[in-house]
């Protein structure tokens, strides 16, 4: 992807407060426990967005041979999408899929 900066960082989730470890195969961009993310990027990995609102998962869409989580920023209301990770909470993904 053009303008993609690889950032696979551990963090503490600002929604559920759990410790999230690095993914170790691609960039970690959301919490695998509650699926929340943070509105920090303009282009993937650049950390150039000043919004910093929490991205609430609101749905799922099929993407190639996997899925993307659809988010809505709780601060600026912008929609955003992130690809799912292998360790994501599958029960929450299934629950989100019923929202579509």
C-alpha positions in Angstrom: 0.0 0.0 0.0 1.3 3.5 -0.9 2.4 5.6 2.1 2.2 2.6 4.5 4.6 2.9 7.5 5.0 -0.4 9.3 4.2 0.2 13.0 3.7 -3.0 15.0 3.6 -1.6 18.5 2.4 -2.9 21.9 0.0 -0.5 23.7 -2.6 -0.3 26.5 -6.1 -0.1 25.0 -7.9 3.1 25.9 -11.3 1.4 25.8 -10.9 -1.9 27.7 -7.5 -1.0 29.3 -5.9 -4.4 28.5 -2.3 -4.8 27.4 -2.1 -5.4 23.7 1.1 -7.0 22.4 2.7 -6.5 19.0 1.2 -8.6 16.3 4.6 -9.8 14.9 3.4 -10.4 11.3 1.9 -7.0 10.2 1.1 -3.7 11.8 -1.0 -3.9 15.0 -3.8 -1.2 14.5 -6.5 -2.2 17.0 -7.2 -4.1 20.2 -7.9 -7.8 19.7 -10.0 -8.0 22.9 -12.6 -5.2 22.3 -11.7 -4.4 18.6 -11.4 -0.6 19.4 -8.8 1.4 17.6 -7.5 5.0 17.9 -7.8 7.7 15.2 -4.1 8.5 15.0 -3.2 8.0 11.3 -3.9 9.9 8.1 -2.0 7.3 6.0 -1.4 3.9 7.7 1.3 4.2 10.4 2.1 7.9 10.0 0.7 9.0 13.4 -0.1 12.4 11.7 -3.8 12.7 12.6 -4.5 15.1 15.5 -8.0 13.8 16.3 -6.9 10.9 18.6 -10.5 9.9 19.2 -11.5 6.3 19.9 -12.6 4.4 16.8 -15.6 2.3 17.8 -16.2 -0.9 15.8 -19.6 -0.7 14.2 -19.6 -3.4 11.5 -17.7 -5.9 9.4 -17.2 -6.2 5.6 -15.7 -9.0 3.5 -12.3 -8.1 2.0 -10.5 -10.5 -0.3 -10.0 -13.7 1.8 -10.6 -12.0 5.2 -12.6 -9.2 6.7 -12.3 -5.5 7.6 -13.7 -3.9 10.8 -15.7 -0.7 10.1 -15.1 2.0 12.6 -16.7 5.3 13.5 -14.6 7.9 15.4 -16.3 8.8 18.6 -14.7 12.3 18.4 -15.0 13.4 14.8 -17.5 10.8 13.4 -15.2 9.9 10.5 -15.6 6.3 9.2 -12.5 4.2 9.0 -11.7 0.5 8.1 -9.0 -1.9 9.4 -8.3 -5.4 8.4 -8.9 -8.1 11.0 -6.0 -9.8 12.8 -5.5 -13.5 13.5 -6.0 -13.0 17.3 -9.1 -10.8 17.2 -12.1 -11.7 19.4 -14.1 -13.8 17.0 -17.3 -13.6 19.1 -17.2 -9.8 18.7 -16.5 -10.1 15.0 -19.5 -12.4 14.6 -21.6 -10.0 16.7 -20.5 -7.0 14.5 -21.4 -9.0 11.3 -25.1 -9.1 12.4 -25.1 -5.2 12.5 -24.7 -5.0 8.7 
